[in-house]
Amino acid sequence: MSRPSRRQVQQPVPQYAAVPQSPSRVNSHASYQPQPPTQPHVGGPRPVRSTSATSSNRNSRQQTPHQHGRNAIAHGVATGNIGAGYGPYSYHPEQARETGVYTNTRFSTTPSENSVATAPVREKVPPLVVPTTTTVPQYMWDKDPDLDDAMHNPDPRGDSSFTIFSARGWMNASAIFALIFGLITLFIGYPLIWHFTHLPNPIVGFNLGGINASGQIPDLPGLPRLVDDDTPDSVRTRVGDDGKLYDLVFSDEFNTDGRTFYPGEDPFWEAADLHYWPTGDIEWYDPSAITTQGGKLVITMSEKRSHDLNFESGMLTSWNKLCFNTGYIEVSISMPGSPSAPGLWPGAWTLGNLGRAGYGATTQGMWPYSYDSCDLGTFPSQTARDGTPAAAATGGKGGSILSTQPGQKVSACTCPGSDHPGPSVNVGRGVPEIDIIEAQIDTDRVQGEVSQSFQCAPYDLGYNWITTPPATTIYDSNITAINSYTGGPLQQAVSAVSYIDNKFYGGADYAAYGFEFWADPSHREDGFITWYSNNQKTWTVTAATVGPNAESQVQQRLIPEEPMYVILNLGMSPSFQKQDFKHLTFPVSMYIDYVRIYQRRGLKNGITCDPPNRPTSDYITRHINAYMNANLTTWAQANNTFPRNRLYDGC
């Protein structure tokens, strides 16, 4: 509908009109009925409502010609058809003036009805015709968007004011980026910064404790030290039999009296509490039998009832605490008793860390293997399922069986994914033994002698290892000779016996005994062991001493590559030497002045029980029951099984 034309008239004095009132309560529920079009009161003063007006006047006023327009507006406001765009944030006076409904500015103060009544009278302008419709014409709505907030704009199309150069937008984005950066810095950056700005002081050196290239040992106040402060400076280096310079990496001078070695009391040593049944010993090993006195380690054997045995003595080990891989070990000892009383079995020896001395479950199928080939040398009894080689059945002493070993438990033939200590299943592992000394008495000469041995498996036929040069060397045949005992079904003994002076008994005097050995997995042909007695070389074996044996069909036995720990004990067993109880007196003690270990200068991972190329720690942890319960004598009793051998069992 088009708007009616409007006459040009003189502008009246501005008037204030009251905002149209909503319909009275009595009519609020009535339906709105369309009325015939009338001329509303547009411009000029509106009738003033008097508080004294009667209801009849009010009713008659409602019938005036302009009342229909006011009712229409009031109804539109009540129903929301009018006013949706009218408020304190909209400003569209042009359209309101054109319709003639709202003539005052929206920014003027809302007038009272009294102010309207006192306004001057304006010339009456011909009224406009109200459209015959129940809705408000489109031109009465605010068409422009609200000035402050695009959310109030019902039709935002075309109103976007986005620009990439908006300073406010960049400030908002920068704030978000700053928050994200701060969170990343707090939870990721800060821990990294702290880590790399608070690094521990580097240990520039080798081995446990950081022995440096010149053989110096770090000073760690309040902590046990690998090298005893009481060790003289003059003995902290030595030149090995191989011509290399060796540094002292461990020593214990035992100068502090009253030390004990119950479990957990010492960082390097622990005394056993068990019966050493594998060799038929007749004593019980008890920690109370070991102490330090007068600057010496003292192991005492007593004739006393202990655990249904008649004797009690001591065995001290460094199992899983102190191990060394190649090097030179020296122990200063005064033998127990006297050369005229045979039957005691003092020992100073080393064993691979995968076997714990006296814990039979850990040594079954492990001791004394030192083998890294996959062949019948790993089979039970060194015999294939078809019974070959036939010589193995009669290859022992006197035509007896060569071996009663159950087979190498963790051999180079182990099936993939099987239980193996590593570093991989194709590396043969075992528990070889190198003895510093085992002492006995030559009853014919009434003189002490020490056997110095390398126990290994699998075996040569008849235990006939190479005893001649250049593979094997005896340095003084007047003192040293090949041991007549070369092995049995449970071990092959590569051994020699040397006489010792009788003055080295009973704590009167001391002699240093030791061995130097070298093993290199990359050059196994260079391996050797050289033994010493009273600081003199006695004999040497090389890799060739225990090389391949065609008769028993086994390959190279290895100069030990396992981490070796130290054992010091005083035992007694009829299987080693019969006891002369007529001359033996108890208590009797074995005295040890010191233990010292040297290694080639610059050697890495040489003084640990868990070297990366021959790990032991994880395997021990996985089978801790076997390693902590001396009553378990077989691997099966510890609820374990041998891994499958791919040649013997198939995978």
C-alpha positions as CSV (number, residue, x, y, z in Angstrom):
1,M,0.0,0.0,0.0
2,S,1.4,3.4,-0.9
3,R,1.6,6.2,1.6
4,P,-1.0,9.0,1.4
5,S,0.4,12.4,0.3
6,R,0.9,15.0,3.0
7,R,0.2,18.7,2.7
8,Q,3.0,21.2,3.2
9,V,2.2,23.0,6.4
10,Q,4.1,25.2,8.7
11,Q,6.2,23.2,11.1
12,P,4.5,23.2,14.5
13,V,6.2,23.7,17.8
14,P,7.7,20.3,18.9
15,Q,5.4,18.4,21.1
16,Y,6.0,15.6,23.5
17,A,3.5,12.8,23.5
18,A,3.1,10.0,25.9
19,V,4.1,6.5,24.8
20,P,1.0,4.6,23.8
21,Q,-0.4,2.6,26.6
22,S,-1.2,-1.1,26.5
23,P,-4.8,-2.0,26.3
24,S,-6.6,-2.0,29.6
25,R,-6.6,-5.1,31.7
26,V,-10.2,-5.7,31.1
27,N,-9.6,-5.8,27.4
28,S,-6.3,-7.7,27.6
29,H,-8.0,-11.1,27.0
30,A,-10.2,-9.9,24.2
31,S,-9.4,-10.7,20.6
32,Y,-8.4,-7.8,18.5
33,Q,-11.1,-7.0,16.0
34,P,-10.2,-5.1,12.8
35,Q,-11.7,-1.7,12.6
36,P,-12.7,0.4,9.6
37,P,-9.9,2.7,8.6
38,T,-10.0,6.0,10.3
39,Q,-7.8,9.1,10.5
40,P,-5.5,8.9,13.5
41,H,-4.5,11.9,15.4
42,V,-1.2,12.8,13.9
43,G,0.7,15.9,15.0
44,G,-0.6,18.6,17.4
45,P,-1.5,18.2,21.0
46,R,-3.0,15.0,22.1
47,P,-6.0,15.0,24.5
48,V,-4.9,15.2,28.1
49,R,-6.1,12.5,30.4
50,S,-7.5,13.9,33.6
51,T,-7.4,12.0,36.8
52,S,-11.0,13.2,37.4
53,A,-12.4,12.0,34.2
54,T,-15.2,9.6,34.6
55,S,-15.6,6.3,33.0
56,S,-18.2,7.7,30.6
57,N,-15.7,10.3,29.5
58,R,-13.0,7.5,29.1
59,N,-15.5,5.4,27.0
60,S,-16.5,8.4,24.9
61,R,-12.8,9.2,24.3
62,Q,-12.1,5.7,23.1
63,Q,-14.7,6.3,20.4
64,T,-12.9,9.2,18.9
65,P,-11.8,8.9,15.3
66,H,-8.0,8.6,16.1
67,Q,-8.5,5.9,18.8
68,H,-8.4,3.0,16.3
69,G,-4.9,3.9,15.4
70,R,-3.8,4.0,19.0
71,N,-5.4,0.7,19.7
72,A,-3.7,-0.8,16.7
73,I,-0.3,0.5,17.9
74,A,-0.9,-0.7,21.4
75,H,-1.9,-4.1,20.2
76,G,1.2,-4.3,18.0
77,V,3.4,-3.4,20.9
78,A,1.7,-6.0,23.1
79,T,2.1,-8.7,20.5
80,G,5.7,-7.8,19.6
81,N,4.9,-6.6,16.1
82,I,5.9,-3.1,17.1
83,G,9.0,-2.2,19.1
84,A,11.2,-5.1,18.3
85,G,13.7,-2.7,16.8
86,Y,12.8,0.2,19.0
87,G,14.8,0.7,22.2
88,P,17.8,2.5,23.7
89,Y,20.1,1.0,21.0
90,S,18.1,1.8,17.8
91,Y,17.8,5.1,16.1
92,H,15.4,5.4,13.1
93,P,13.4,8.6,13.5
94,E,12.9,9.2,9.8
95,Q,10.5,6.4,9.3
96,A,8.6,7.2,12.5
97,R,8.1,10.8,11.4
98,E,6.9,9.7,8.0
99,T,4.2,7.6,9.6
100,G,3.3,10.4,11.9
101,V,3.1,8.1,14.9
102,Y,6.3,9.1,16.8
103,T,7.2,12.7,16.4
104,N,9.6,13.1,19.2
105,T,13.3,12.2,19.2
106,R,14.2,8.9,20.9
107,F,17.0,10.7,22.7
108,S,14.6,13.1,24.5
109,T,13.5,12.4,28.0
110,T,10.3,10.4,28.1
111,P,7.6,13.0,28.8
112,S,4.9,12.7,31.4
113,E,1.3,13.2,30.5
114,N,1.4,16.6,32.3
115,S,4.2,17.8,30.0
116,V,2.0,17.0,27.0
117,A,-0.9,18.9,28.5
118,T,1.1,22.0,28.9
119,A,2.6,22.0,25.4
120,P,1.4,24.8,23.1
121,V,-1.3,24.0,20.7
122,R,-0.2,23.2,17.2
123,E,-2.0,23.7,14.0
124,K,-4.0,20.7,13.1
125,V,-2.6,18.8,10.1
126,P,-4.9,16.6,8.0
127,P,-4.6,13.0,9.3
128,L,-3.1,10.2,7.3
129,V,-5.1,7.2,6.5
130,V,-4.1,4.1,8.4
131,P,-3.7,1.1,6.2
132,T,-6.4,-1.5,6.3
133,T,-4.1,-4.3,7.7
134,T,-3.7,-6.1,11.0
135,T,0.0,-5.8,10.9
136,V,2.3,-2.9,11.1
137,P,3.6,-1.7,7.7
138,Q,7.2,-2.7,6.8
139,Y,8.4,0.8,6.9
140,M,7.7,1.1,10.6
141,W,10.4,-1.4,11.5
142,D,14.1,-0.5,12.1
143,K,15.9,-1.6,9.0
144,D,19.4,-0.8,10.0
145,P,21.5,-3.1,12.3
146,D,22.2,-2.2,15.8
147,L,25.3,0.0,16.1
148,D,27.0,-1.9,18.9
149,D,26.6,-5.6,18.3
150,A,26.1,-7.6,15.2
151,M,24.3,-10.3,17.2
152,H,21.3,-7.9,17.4
153,N,21.1,-7.6,13.7
154,P,18.5,-10.0,12.3
155,D,20.0,-9.9,8.8
156,P,23.8,-9.6,9.0
157,R,24.3,-10.3,5.3
158,G,26.4,-7.6,3.8
159,D,27.2,-6.1,7.2
160,S,30.6,-7.9,7.7
161,S,33.4,-5.5,8.6
162,F,36.2,-8.2,8.7
163,T,39.7,-7.0,7.8
164,I,43.0,-8.6,8.2
165,F,44.4,-5.3,9.4
166,S,42.2,-5.2,12.4
167,A,44.3,-4.2,15.4
168,R,41.8,-5.6,17.8
169,G,41.7,-8.9,16.0
170,W,45.4,-9.2,16.1
171,M,45.5,-8.4,19.8
172,N,43.0,-11.1,20.5
173,A,44.8,-13.7,18.3
174,S,48.1,-12.7,20.0
175,A,46.6,-13.2,23.4
176,I,45.5,-16.7,22.4
177,F,48.9,-17.6,21.0
178,A,50.5,-16.2,24.2
179,L,48.3,-18.4,26.3
180,I,49.1,-21.5,24.2
181,F,52.8,-20.8,24.3
182,G,52.7,-20.3,28.0
183,L,51.0,-23.6,28.6
184,I,53.4,-25.5,26.3
185,T,56.4,-23.8,28.1
186,L,55.0,-24.6,31.5
187,F,54.3,-28.3,31.0
188,I,56.9,-29.2,28.3
189,G,59.4,-26.5,28.0
190,Y,60.1,-25.9,31.7
191,P,60.8,-29.6,32.5
192,L,63.2,-29.8,29.5
193,I,64.9,-26.6,30.5
194,W,65.3,-27.8,34.1
195,H,66.7,-31.1,33.0
196,F,69.3,-29.7,30.7
197,T,70.3,-26.9,33.1
198,H,70.7,-29.2,36.1
199,L,72.6,-32.1,34.6
200,P,74.7,-34.2,37.0
201,N,78.4,-33.7,37.0
202,P,79.8,-36.0,34.3
203,I,81.8,-39.0,35.3
204,V,84.8,-38.9,33.0
205,G,86.2,-42.4,33.3
206,F,85.4,-46.1,33.1
207,N,83.8,-48.8,35.2
208,L,81.7,-48.6,38.4
209,G,82.8,-45.5,40.3
210,G,84.4,-43.7,37.3
211,I,88.0,-44.9,37.3
212,N,89.6,-42.5,34.9
213,A,92.2,-43.2,32.2
214,S,95.1,-42.6,34.6
215,G,93.7,-45.1,37.2
216,Q,92.4,-42.5,39.6
217,I,89.3,-43.2,41.8
218,P,86.6,-40.6,42.6
219,D,86.3,-39.4,46.1
220,L,82.7,-40.2,47.3
221,P,82.4,-39.0,50.9
222,G,80.2,-41.2,53.1
223,L,79.9,-43.9,50.5
224,P,81.9,-47.2,50.3
225,R,84.7,-47.0,47.9
226,L,85.9,-49.5,45.4
227,V,89.5,-48.9,46.2
228,D,90.3,-49.1,49.9
229,D,92.1,-45.9,51.2
230,D,94.5,-48.2,53.1
231,T,95.8,-49.7,49.9
232,P,99.4,-48.4,49.4
233,D,100.0,-46.1,46.5
234,S,102.9,-48.2,45.4
235,V,100.6,-51.1,44.4
236,R,97.9,-49.2,42.6
237,T,99.3,-50.0,39.2
238,R,101.1,-53.0,37.8
239,V,102.4,-54.3,34.4
240,G,100.6,-57.4,33.4
241,D,102.0,-60.6,32.0
242,D,100.7,-59.3,28.6
243,G,102.9,-56.2,28.9
244,K,99.9,-53.9,29.4
245,L,99.5,-51.4,32.2
246,Y,96.9,-52.4,34.8
247,D,95.1,-50.1,37.2
248,L,93.8,-51.1,40.6
249,V,90.0,-51.0,40.4
250,F,89.0,-52.7,43.6
251,S,90.7,-53.5,46.9
252,D,89.7,-54.5,50.5
253,E,92.5,-54.4,53.0
254,F,90.2,-55.6,55.9
255,N,91.9,-53.1,58.3
256,T,88.7,-52.2,60.2
257,D,88.3,-54.7,63.0
258,G,84.9,-56.2,63.9
259,R,83.3,-56.2,60.5
260,T,80.5,-58.7,59.9
261,F,79.0,-59.8,56.7
262,Y,75.4,-60.8,57.3
263,P,73.0,-60.1,54.3
264,G,72.8,-56.4,53.7
265,E,75.6,-55.3,55.9
266,D,78.4,-54.9,53.4
267,P,78.3,-53.3,49.9
268,F,80.7,-55.9,48.4
269,W,80.6,-59.0,50.5
270,E,78.0,-61.4,51.9
271,A,78.4,-64.4,54.1
272,A,76.6,-67.6,53.1
273,D,74.2,-69.4,55.4
274,L,73.8,-72.9,54.0
275,H,75.2,-76.4,53.6
276,Y,77.5,-76.7,50.5
277,W,76.1,-80.0,49.5
278,P,77.4,-80.2,45.8
279,T,80.9,-81.2,46.9
280,G,79.8,-83.3,49.9
281,D,81.1,-80.9,52.6
282,I,80.7,-81.8,56.2
283,E,80.4,-78.3,57.6
284,W,77.6,-75.7,57.7
285,Y,78.5,-72.2,56.5
286,D,77.3,-69.6,59.0
287,P,77.9,-65.8,58.8
288,S,79.0,-65.7,62.4
289,A,82.1,-67.6,61.4
290,I,83.5,-64.6,59.5
291,T,84.8,-61.4,60.9
292,T,87.8,-59.0,60.7
293,Q,90.5,-58.9,63.3
294,G,94.0,-57.6,63.5
295,G,93.7,-56.1,60.0
296,K,92.8,-59.5,58.5
297,L,89.7,-61.3,57.3
298,V,89.3,-64.3,59.5
299,I,87.2,-67.4,58.6
300,T,87.0,-69.9,61.5
301,M,86.0,-73.5,61.4
302,S,84.7,-74.9,64.7
303,E,83.8,-78.3,65.8
304,K,80.2,-77.7,66.9
305,R,76.8,-79.1,66.1
306,S,75.1,-76.9,63.5
307,H,72.1,-77.9,61.4
308,D,72.7,-81.6,62.0
309,L,76.4,-81.3,61.0
310,N,79.4,-81.5,63.3
311,F,81.3,-78.5,62.0
312,E,80.6,-74.9,61.3
313,S,82.6,-72.6,59.1
314,G,82.3,-69.7,56.7
315,M,82.0,-68.8,53.0
316,L,82.2,-65.1,51.8
317,T,81.1,-64.2,48.3
318,S,80.6,-61.0,46.3
319,W,77.9,-62.6,44.1
320,N,75.8,-60.0,42.2
321,K,77.6,-57.2,44.1
322,L,81.2,-57.2,42.8
323,C,82.2,-58.8,39.5
324,F,85.1,-58.3,37.1
325,N,85.4,-59.1,33.4
326,T,89.1,-59.9,32.6
327,G,91.9,-58.5,34.7
328,Y,94.2,-59.6,37.5
329,I,93.0,-60.7,40.9
330,E,95.3,-61.1,43.9
331,V,94.5,-62.5,47.3
332,S,97.0,-62.6,50.2
333,I,96.4,-65.7,52.3
334,S,97.8,-67.6,55.3
335,M,96.6,-71.1,55.2
336,P,94.6,-72.7,58.1
337,G,96.2,-75.3,60.4
338,S,99.5,-76.9,59.5
339,P,101.0,-79.0,56.7
340,S,101.0,-81.9,59.1
341,A,97.3,-82.0,59.4
342,P,95.6,-82.8,56.1
343,G,91.9,-82.6,55.5
344,L,91.0,-78.9,55.4
345,W,89.9,-77.3,52.1
346,P,90.6,-73.6,52.0
347,G,89.6,-71.9,48.8
348,A,89.8,-68.6,46.9
349,W,88.0,-68.8,43.6
350,T,85.7,-67.0,41.1
351,L,82.5,-68.1,39.4
352,G,80.3,-66.7,36.6
353,N,77.5,-64.4,38.1
354,L,74.7,-66.5,36.5
355,G,75.4,-69.2,39.1
356,R,75.2,-68.6,42.8
357,A,77.5,-70.9,44.8
358,G,75.6,-73.3,46.9
359,Y,72.3,-72.7,45.1
360,G,72.0,-75.8,43.0
361,A,69.0,-74.7,41.0
362,T,71.0,-71.8,39.5
363,T,74.0,-73.9,38.5
364,Q,72.2,-76.9,36.9
365,G,72.9,-76.8,33.2
366,M,75.1,-73.7,33.7
367,W,78.2,-74.8,35.6
368,P,80.9,-75.1,34.3
369,Y,79.8,-74.2,30.7
370,S,81.9,-71.8,28.7
371,Y,80.6,-72.4,25.2
372,D,79.2,-70.4,22.4
373,S,78.7,-73.0,19.6
374,C,75.5,-74.6,18.5
375,D,76.3,-78.3,18.2
376,L,76.0,-81.5,20.2
377,G,78.3,-80.0,22.8
378,T,75.1,-78.3,24.1
379,F,73.1,-81.7,24.2
380,P,72.5,-83.7,27.3
381,S,75.5,-86.0,27.9
382,Q,77.1,-84.5,24.7
383,T,75.1,-87.1,22.8
384,A,72.6,-86.7,19.9
385,R,69.2,-88.4,20.0
386,D,70.6,-91.1,17.7
387,G,73.4,-91.9,20.2
388,T,76.2,-90.3,18.3
389,P,79.1,-90.0,18.9
390,A,79.4,-93.5,20.3
391,A,82.6,-92.5,22.0
392,A,80.7,-90.2,24.4
393,A,79.2,-93.3,26.0
394,T,82.6,-94.6,27.0
395,G,84.8,-91.5,26.8
396,G,85.1,-91.0,30.6
397,K,87.6,-92.3,33.0
398,G,87.9,-96.1,32.9
399,G,85.4,-96.4,29.9
400,S,82.6,-94.6,31.8
401,I,80.2,-92.1,30.3
402,L,81.9,-88.9,29.4
403,S,79.3,-86.5,30.7
404,T,76.2,-86.6,32.9
405,Q,75.4,-82.9,32.2
406,P,71.8,-82.2,31.4
407,G,72.9,-80.0,28.5
408,Q,73.8,-76.4,28.3
409,K,70.6,-74.6,29.6
410,V,71.1,-71.3,27.8
411,S,73.1,-72.2,24.7
412,A,73.7,-70.7,21.3
413,C,71.0,-73.2,20.1
414,T,68.2,-71.6,22.2
415,C,65.0,-71.2,20.2
416,P,63.8,-67.6,19.4
417,G,61.6,-66.1,22.1
418,S,62.8,-68.5,24.8
419,D,64.0,-67.8,28.3
420,H,67.6,-66.6,27.9
421,P,69.7,-64.0,29.7
422,G,70.8,-62.3,26.5
423,P,72.2,-60.4,24.8
424,S,70.5,-62.7,22.2
425,V,69.3,-66.3,22.1
426,N,72.2,-67.2,19.8
427,V,74.9,-66.4,22.4
428,G,75.9,-69.3,24.6
429,R,76.0,-68.4,28.3
430,G,77.2,-70.3,31.4
431,V,78.9,-70.4,34.7
432,P,82.6,-71.1,34.2
433,E,85.0,-71.3,37.2
434,I,88.5,-70.1,37.6
435,D,90.2,-71.0,40.9
436,I,92.8,-68.8,42.5
437,I,93.7,-71.6,44.8
438,E,92.3,-74.7,46.4
439,A,94.8,-75.9,49.0
440,Q,95.6,-79.4,50.3
441,I,98.5,-81.3,51.8
442,D,100.9,-83.6,49.9
443,T,101.0,-86.3,52.6
444,D,104.1,-87.9,51.1
445,R,106.2,-84.7,51.4
446,V,104.1,-83.2,54.3
447,Q,104.0,-80.0,52.3
448,G,101.2,-77.7,51.3
449,E,100.2,-77.4,47.7
450,V,97.6,-75.4,45.8
451,S,95.7,-76.4,42.7
452,Q,95.0,-73.6,40.3
453,S,92.3,-74.5,37.8
454,F,89.9,-73.6,35.0
455,Q,86.7,-75.7,35.2
456,C,84.8,-75.8,31.9
457,A,82.3,-77.7,29.7
458,P,81.7,-79.4,27.3
459,Y,84.5,-81.9,27.5
460,D,87.3,-83.3,25.5
461,L,87.2,-87.0,25.0
462,G,88.8,-88.5,28.1
463,Y,89.1,-85.0,29.5
464,N,92.4,-84.8,27.5
465,W,92.9,-81.1,27.0
466,I,96.1,-79.8,25.5
467,T,98.8,-79.9,28.1
468,T,101.9,-79.0,26.0
469,P,103.4,-75.8,24.8
470,P,102.7,-73.5,23.1
471,A,99.1,-74.0,24.2
472,T,100.0,-74.6,27.8
473,T,103.0,-73.4,29.7
474,I,104.5,-74.6,33.0
475,Y,107.0,-72.0,34.3
476,D,108.9,-74.1,36.9
477,S,108.4,-77.8,36.7
478,N,110.1,-78.2,40.1
479,I,107.2,-76.4,41.7
480,T,104.3,-76.8,39.4
481,A,102.9,-79.9,37.6
482,I,99.7,-80.7,35.7
483,N,97.1,-82.0,38.1
484,S,96.5,-85.7,37.8
485,Y,92.8,-85.0,38.1
486,T,91.6,-83.7,34.7
487,G,87.9,-84.0,35.1
488,G,84.8,-86.2,35.5
489,P,81.2,-86.5,34.4
490,L,80.3,-83.1,35.9
491,Q,83.4,-81.1,34.9
492,Q,86.5,-80.9,33.0
493,A,89.4,-79.6,35.2
494,V,92.2,-77.7,33.4
495,S,94.4,-77.7,36.5
496,A,97.9,-77.6,37.7
497,V,99.3,-78.0,41.3
498,S,102.1,-75.9,42.8
499,Y,103.9,-76.5,46.1
500,I,103.9,-73.7,48.7
501,D,106.3,-72.9,51.5
502,N,105.1,-74.3,54.9
503,K,105.7,-71.0,56.5
504,F,102.5,-69.7,54.9
505,Y,100.3,-71.4,57.5
506,G,98.6,-70.6,60.7
507,G,98.7,-66.8,60.4
508,A,102.5,-66.7,60.7
509,D,103.2,-65.5,57.1
510,Y,101.3,-64.7,54.0
511,A,101.7,-65.4,50.3
512,A,99.9,-63.7,47.4
513,Y,98.0,-65.9,45.0
514,G,96.3,-64.8,41.9
515,F,95.5,-65.1,38.2
516,E,95.5,-62.8,35.2
517,F,93.1,-63.5,32.4
518,W,92.0,-61.9,29.1
519,A,89.0,-62.6,26.9
520,D,87.9,-60.8,23.8
521,P,84.7,-62.0,22.0
522,S,86.0,-60.4,18.8
523,H,89.4,-62.2,19.0
524,R,88.9,-65.3,21.1
525,E,92.1,-66.8,19.9
526,D,93.9,-64.2,22.1
527,G,92.4,-65.4,25.3
528,F,94.6,-66.7,28.2
529,I,94.8,-67.3,31.9
530,T,98.1,-67.0,33.9
531,W,98.2,-68.1,37.5
532,Y,100.6,-66.8,40.2
533,S,101.7,-68.2,43.6
534,N,103.7,-66.1,46.0
535,N,104.0,-63.4,43.3
536,Q,105.6,-65.9,40.8
537,K,104.0,-67.1,37.6
538,T,103.2,-70.8,37.9
539,W,101.5,-71.7,34.6
540,T,99.4,-70.4,31.6
541,V,96.6,-71.8,29.5
542,T,95.5,-70.3,26.2
543,A,92.5,-70.6,24.0
544,A,94.3,-73.4,22.2
545,T,94.4,-75.4,25.4
546,V,90.7,-76.0,25.2
547,G,90.3,-75.7,21.4
548,P,88.0,-77.9,19.1
549,N,88.0,-81.6,19.8
550,A,87.2,-83.9,16.8
551,E,86.7,-87.0,18.9
552,S,84.0,-85.6,21.1
553,Q,82.8,-83.4,18.2
554,V,82.8,-80.1,20.3
555,Q,84.2,-76.7,19.3
556,Q,86.2,-74.1,21.0
557,R,85.7,-73.8,24.8
558,L,86.0,-70.1,25.8
559,I,88.4,-68.4,28.1
560,P,85.6,-67.0,30.3
561,E,83.7,-64.0,29.0
562,E,81.2,-63.9,31.9
563,P,81.4,-61.4,34.7
564,M,83.1,-63.3,37.5
565,Y,82.6,-62.8,41.3
566,V,84.9,-63.8,44.2
567,I,84.4,-66.5,46.8
568,L,86.5,-67.1,49.9
569,N,85.8,-70.1,52.0
570,L,87.2,-72.7,54.4
571,G,85.6,-76.1,53.9
572,M,86.1,-79.8,54.5
573,S,85.1,-82.7,52.3
574,P,86.3,-86.3,52.1
575,S,85.8,-86.1,48.3
576,F,88.7,-83.5,48.1
577,Q,91.0,-84.9,50.8
578,K,90.5,-87.3,53.7
579,Q,90.5,-85.6,57.1
580,D,93.2,-86.5,59.6
581,F,91.1,-85.9,62.7
582,K,94.0,-87.3,64.8
583,H,96.1,-84.2,64.0
584,L,93.4,-81.6,63.0
585,T,92.6,-79.2,65.9
586,F,89.6,-76.9,66.2
587,P,88.8,-74.1,66.0
588,V,91.1,-73.4,63.1
589,S,91.2,-70.2,61.0
590,M,92.1,-69.1,57.5
591,Y,93.5,-65.5,57.3
592,I,93.2,-63.2,54.3
593,D,95.2,-60.0,54.3
594,Y,93.7,-58.3,51.3
595,V,91.8,-58.8,48.0
596,R,92.9,-56.6,45.0
597,I,91.6,-56.5,41.5
598,Y,93.4,-54.8,38.5
599,Q,92.3,-54.2,35.0
600,R,93.8,-53.0,31.8
601,R,93.9,-49.2,31.6
602,G,91.0,-47.8,29.6
603,L,88.9,-50.9,29.8
604,K,85.1,-50.2,29.9
605,N,82.4,-52.1,31.7
606,G,85.0,-54.2,33.4
607,I,84.0,-54.0,37.1
608,T,80.3,-54.8,36.9
609,C,78.1,-57.9,37.3
610,D,75.8,-56.8,34.5
611,P,77.9,-55.8,31.5
612,P,75.9,-55.0,28.3
613,N,77.5,-57.8,26.3
614,R,76.9,-60.4,29.0
615,P,73.9,-59.2,31.1
616,T,72.8,-61.0,34.2
617,S,70.6,-58.7,36.2
618,D,67.2,-59.2,34.4
619,Y,67.7,-63.0,34.2
620,I,68.4,-63.2,37.9
621,T,65.4,-61.0,38.7
622,R,63.1,-63.2,36.5
623,H,64.2,-66.3,38.4
624,I,64.8,-64.8,41.9
625,N,63.3,-67.7,43.7
626,A,66.1,-70.0,42.4
627,Y,68.7,-67.5,43.4
628,M,67.4,-66.9,46.9
629,N,66.4,-70.4,48.0
630,A,69.4,-72.7,48.6
631,N,67.1,-75.6,49.3
632,L,66.2,-75.8,45.6
633,T,68.6,-78.2,44.0
634,T,67.2,-78.3,40.4
635,W,65.8,-75.8,38.0
636,A,62.5,-77.6,37.9
637,Q,62.1,-77.3,41.7
638,A,62.1,-73.6,41.1
639,N,59.2,-74.0,38.7
640,N,61.3,-73.4,35.7
641,T,62.0,-75.4,32.5
642,F,65.0,-75.5,30.2
643,P,64.4,-73.6,27.0
644,R,64.2,-75.7,23.8
645,N,67.3,-76.4,21.9
646,R,66.6,-76.0,18.2
647,L,69.0,-78.8,17.2
648,Y,68.0,-81.3,19.9
649,D,64.3,-80.4,20.5
650,G,63.3,-78.3,17.5
651,C,61.6,-75.0,17.8
